Amino acid sequence: MYGRKLKDARIYDENGALLGVAEAELPDIELITEEIDEFAVAGKPEVPLAGYTDKLTMKIKFTAPTPKASALREPRQHTITIHASIEGYDPVKGETVRMPTRTVVRGMPKKIPILGKLQKGKPTDMEFEFAVHYIKHEENNIEVLEIDVFNLIFKVNGVDYLAETREHLGMS
């Protein structure tokens, strides 16, 4: 699919209630790395620790929050689901195609707005920031990523790169 773009999205809470119209900045996945500085190595390469991530952060900026969005201020774990429609061009079919995406995120608020940006005649922008410990992303109803830092899960395209680690730790 070429020219992939977000057509529209909605954000929901753990009970399926609409939280509002918002922009979401999902976490970038950065693996923890170790620099190798030993004899017989020509340089100082970094080697990622497979499946172990650095801290994950998500931002949600509401331009039209519903009253339910105020619950995100509660200092507890929240499950947030983002349903979106992605549109692009399929050169084989010669037409515009659309696909659903769904992202489920669990985490706790670490930046909590009071009301947001206040400007006369402008919408208020309430921006939350969450410390994320679980994320699952699906495209066209196919799971492409799942990370659960507390349960040692790191799946990409159906392959769990921490399954063997869980087995070694007696977690399976």
Beta strands, then each sheet from edge to edge (+ up, - down):
strand 1: 2-12
strand 2: 18-25
strand 3: 31-35
strand 4: 46-53
strand 5: 56-65
strand 6: 78-90
strand 7: 95-111
strand 8: 126-139
strand 9: 142-148
strand 10: 153-156
strand 11: 159-160
sheet 1: 11+ 10- 9+ 8- 5+ 2- 1+ 6- 7+
sheet 2: 3+ 4-
end
